[in-house]
Amino acid sequence: FVPSFLRLGSWNIIMFVCF
């Protein structure tokens, strides 16, 4: 796992879960 993916992944997951 790379920091870049984790950084963007966290936001994507949060947005996806919210919706």
Secondary structure as GFF3:
##gff-version 3
##sequence-region A 1 19
A	DSSP	alpha_helix	3	18	.	.	.	ID=ss1
###
